[in-house]
Amino acid sequence: MKTAKDLVIPYTWEQRRPILLDRILYVPTPFDHKRLDFQFFDDPQPVVIEFCSGNGQWICEKAKENPHLNWIAVEKRFERARQIWLKMHRQNIPNLFVVCGEALIFTRFYAKPASEIYINFPDPWPKWRHAKHRLITQEFTEALLQLIPSGGKVFCATDDERYSVQMVDEFKKVPSYQFLFKLNEWPEYGSSFFKELWKQKGRTIHYLAHEKL
């Protein structure tokens, strides 16, 4: 059985580079990235990408429930990406792949076309002076356009109401998107560590959906 010791960063800081390991792509930062063509799956099924995958609870369940789809979990923190990798192997999920790297860099240089995209509980950076670090910006939403076809959907989930408003505003800046809906209850969406944590604390979950025209 796989353990945490079976997955470590495979090189020193000076030797850092994008590298494909055992069903995980490690994308270092900072690095002078160039467009590279990695093969994530042997089976040419439609791909669904989840950004901000945390410990992988949501995407592991989705991948098991939907074996006709291939799933890519993108998480920038190595410790969390390793947790997803361990779940993937221990639960024998063949249609799941893990990416350890920043969302925008992966989107620009390494991602393949996807039928749907999910962005689950990105860090809201609640202090105003830190808001520039938020993932959902016009720059990121424009980058996502290269991944999804016309009619492809992008779903976002957050517990931060102010961030949910900003998300809608950032998507509005890109004419290629159409706003579909905003919900506070979506039982079929699936469960995750952060969803359950924030609900236990009494916070409202905001679900957003946009479609590429």
C-alpha positions as CSV (number, residue, x, y, z in Angstrom):
1,M,0.0,0.0,0.0
2,K,1.2,3.5,-0.8
3,T,2.4,5.7,2.0
4,A,3.4,9.4,2.2
5,K,7.0,8.4,2.0
6,D,6.4,7.1,-1.5
7,L,5.9,10.6,-2.9
8,V,8.4,13.3,-2.3
9,I,9.6,16.3,-4.3
10,P,12.1,14.6,-6.5
11,Y,14.8,17.3,-6.8
12,T,16.5,20.2,-5.1
13,W,15.4,23.8,-5.6
14,E,18.2,24.3,-8.1
15,Q,17.1,21.2,-10.1
16,R,13.4,22.0,-10.1
17,R,11.5,21.4,-13.3
18,P,8.0,20.1,-14.3
19,I,8.1,16.3,-13.9
20,L,5.5,13.6,-14.4
21,L,5.7,10.9,-11.7
22,D,3.3,8.2,-10.8
23,R,0.0,9.7,-12.0
24,I,0.9,13.1,-10.6
25,L,2.4,16.1,-12.4
26,Y,4.6,18.4,-10.3
27,V,4.7,22.0,-11.5
28,P,7.3,24.1,-9.6
29,T,7.0,27.8,-8.8
30,P,8.8,30.0,-9.7
31,F,10.0,28.6,-13.0
32,D,10.3,29.7,-16.6
33,H,7.4,27.7,-18.0
34,K,6.9,26.7,-21.6
35,R,4.0,24.9,-23.2
36,L,4.6,21.1,-22.7
37,D,2.5,18.2,-23.9
38,F,1.9,15.7,-21.1
39,Q,-0.3,12.6,-21.5
40,F,-2.6,12.4,-18.5
41,F,-4.8,9.5,-19.5
42,D,-4.6,6.5,-21.9
43,D,-8.4,6.4,-22.2
44,P,-9.7,9.3,-24.3
45,Q,-12.7,10.0,-22.2
46,P,-14.0,13.5,-21.6
47,V,-12.0,15.3,-18.9
48,V,-13.3,17.3,-15.9
49,I,-10.9,19.5,-14.0
50,E,-11.2,20.6,-10.3
51,F,-9.1,23.5,-9.1
52,C,-8.4,23.9,-5.4
53,S,-8.9,20.2,-4.7
54,G,-7.8,20.3,-1.0
55,N,-7.4,16.8,0.4
56,G,-9.4,15.3,-2.6
57,Q,-12.6,14.2,-0.9
58,W,-14.9,15.8,-3.5
59,I,-13.0,14.7,-6.6
60,C,-12.3,11.2,-5.4
61,E,-16.0,10.6,-4.9
62,K,-16.9,12.2,-8.2
63,A,-14.4,10.1,-10.1
64,K,-15.7,6.9,-8.5
65,E,-19.3,7.9,-9.3
66,N,-18.5,8.8,-12.9
67,P,-16.1,6.2,-14.4
68,H,-17.0,7.4,-17.9
69,L,-15.1,10.6,-17.2
70,N,-11.5,11.4,-16.5
71,W,-10.8,13.7,-13.6
72,I,-7.9,16.0,-12.9
73,A,-7.3,17.4,-9.4
74,V,-5.3,20.6,-9.2
75,E,-3.9,21.6,-5.8
76,K,-0.9,23.9,-5.3
77,R,0.1,22.7,-1.8
78,F,2.3,19.6,-2.0
79,E,1.0,18.1,1.3
80,R,-2.6,18.2,0.1
81,A,-1.7,17.0,-3.4
82,R,0.0,14.0,-1.8
83,Q,-3.2,13.3,0.2
84,I,-5.1,13.1,-3.0
85,W,-2.5,10.9,-4.6
86,L,-2.7,8.5,-1.6
87,K,-6.5,8.4,-1.8
88,M,-6.3,7.7,-5.6
89,H,-4.1,4.7,-5.1
90,R,-5.6,3.3,-1.9
91,Q,-9.2,3.6,-3.3
92,N,-8.1,2.3,-6.8
93,I,-9.4,5.2,-8.8
94,P,-8.0,4.7,-12.4
95,N,-9.7,7.7,-13.9
96,L,-8.1,10.3,-11.6
97,F,-4.9,12.3,-12.1
98,V,-3.3,14.8,-9.7
99,V,-1.5,18.0,-10.5
100,C,0.6,19.8,-7.8
101,G,0.9,23.4,-9.0
102,E,-0.7,26.8,-9.3
103,A,-3.9,26.9,-11.2
104,L,-3.1,29.7,-13.6
105,I,0.3,28.2,-14.6
106,F,-1.2,24.8,-15.1
107,T,-4.0,26.2,-17.2
108,R,-1.7,28.2,-19.5
109,F,1.1,25.7,-20.0
110,Y,0.0,22.1,-19.2
111,A,-3.8,21.6,-19.2
112,K,-5.7,19.8,-21.9
113,P,-9.3,20.4,-23.1
114,A,-12.0,19.8,-20.5
115,S,-15.7,19.4,-20.8
116,E,-16.4,21.0,-17.4
117,I,-14.4,22.9,-14.8
118,Y,-15.0,23.1,-11.0
119,I,-13.3,25.6,-8.7
120,N,-14.0,24.6,-5.1
121,F,-13.5,26.9,-2.2
122,P,-10.5,28.9,-3.4
123,D,-8.8,30.9,-0.7
124,P,-10.9,34.1,-0.3
125,W,-7.9,36.2,1.0
126,P,-10.5,38.2,3.1
127,K,-8.2,41.1,4.0
128,W,-8.4,43.8,1.3
129,R,-4.6,44.2,1.0
130,H,-4.4,40.5,0.2
131,A,-7.3,40.4,-2.3
132,K,-4.8,40.6,-5.2
133,H,-3.9,37.0,-4.5
134,R,-7.4,35.7,-5.2
135,L,-7.6,33.0,-7.9
136,I,-10.8,34.2,-9.6
137,T,-9.7,37.2,-11.7
138,Q,-10.3,38.2,-15.3
139,E,-6.9,36.9,-16.2
140,F,-7.8,33.4,-14.9
141,T,-11.3,33.3,-16.4
142,E,-9.9,34.3,-19.8
143,A,-7.2,31.5,-19.5
144,L,-10.0,29.0,-18.8
145,L,-11.5,29.7,-22.2
146,Q,-8.8,27.8,-24.0
147,L,-9.8,24.6,-22.1
148,I,-13.6,24.4,-22.5
149,P,-15.7,24.2,-25.7
150,S,-18.7,26.3,-26.5
151,G,-21.3,25.3,-24.1
152,G,-18.7,24.1,-21.6
153,K,-19.5,25.2,-18.0
154,V,-17.4,26.5,-15.1
155,F,-18.8,26.0,-11.6
156,C,-17.5,27.8,-8.5
157,A,-18.2,27.1,-4.8
158,T,-17.3,29.5,-1.9
159,D,-18.4,30.3,1.6
160,D,-17.4,33.9,1.3
161,E,-20.2,36.1,0.1
162,R,-18.0,39.0,-0.9
163,Y,-15.8,36.7,-3.0
164,S,-18.9,35.2,-4.7
165,V,-19.9,38.7,-5.8
166,Q,-16.4,39.4,-7.1
167,M,-16.5,36.0,-8.9
168,V,-19.6,37.1,-10.8
169,D,-18.0,40.5,-11.6
170,E,-14.8,38.9,-12.9
171,F,-16.7,36.5,-15.2
172,K,-18.8,39.5,-16.5
173,K,-15.6,41.2,-17.7
174,V,-15.2,38.4,-20.3
175,P,-17.9,38.6,-22.9
176,S,-17.4,34.9,-23.9
177,Y,-19.2,33.8,-20.7
178,Q,-22.9,33.7,-19.9
179,F,-24.0,33.7,-16.3
180,L,-26.3,30.8,-15.6
181,F,-27.2,30.7,-11.9
182,K,-26.3,31.3,-8.3
183,L,-27.5,28.9,-5.6
184,N,-27.2,28.5,-1.9
185,E,-28.3,24.9,-1.8
186,W,-27.2,22.2,-4.2
187,P,-27.4,18.7,-2.5
188,E,-26.2,16.9,-5.7
189,Y,-23.0,19.0,-5.9
190,G,-21.1,16.7,-3.6
191,S,-19.3,17.0,-0.3
192,S,-15.8,18.2,0.6
193,F,-13.9,18.9,3.8
194,F,-14.3,22.7,3.4
195,K,-18.0,22.5,2.6
196,E,-18.7,20.5,5.7
197,L,-16.4,22.7,7.8
198,W,-18.0,25.9,6.8
199,K,-21.6,24.6,7.1
200,Q,-20.9,23.4,10.6
201,K,-19.7,27.0,11.4
202,G,-23.1,28.3,10.1
203,R,-21.8,29.8,6.8
204,T,-23.8,29.9,3.6
205,I,-22.4,28.2,0.6
206,H,-22.6,30.0,-2.7
207,Y,-22.6,28.0,-5.9
208,L,-22.1,29.8,-9.2
209,A,-22.3,28.6,-12.8
210,H,-21.1,30.2,-16.0
211,E,-21.2,28.9,-19.6
212,K,-18.8,29.6,-22.5
213,L,-20.8,31.0,-25.4
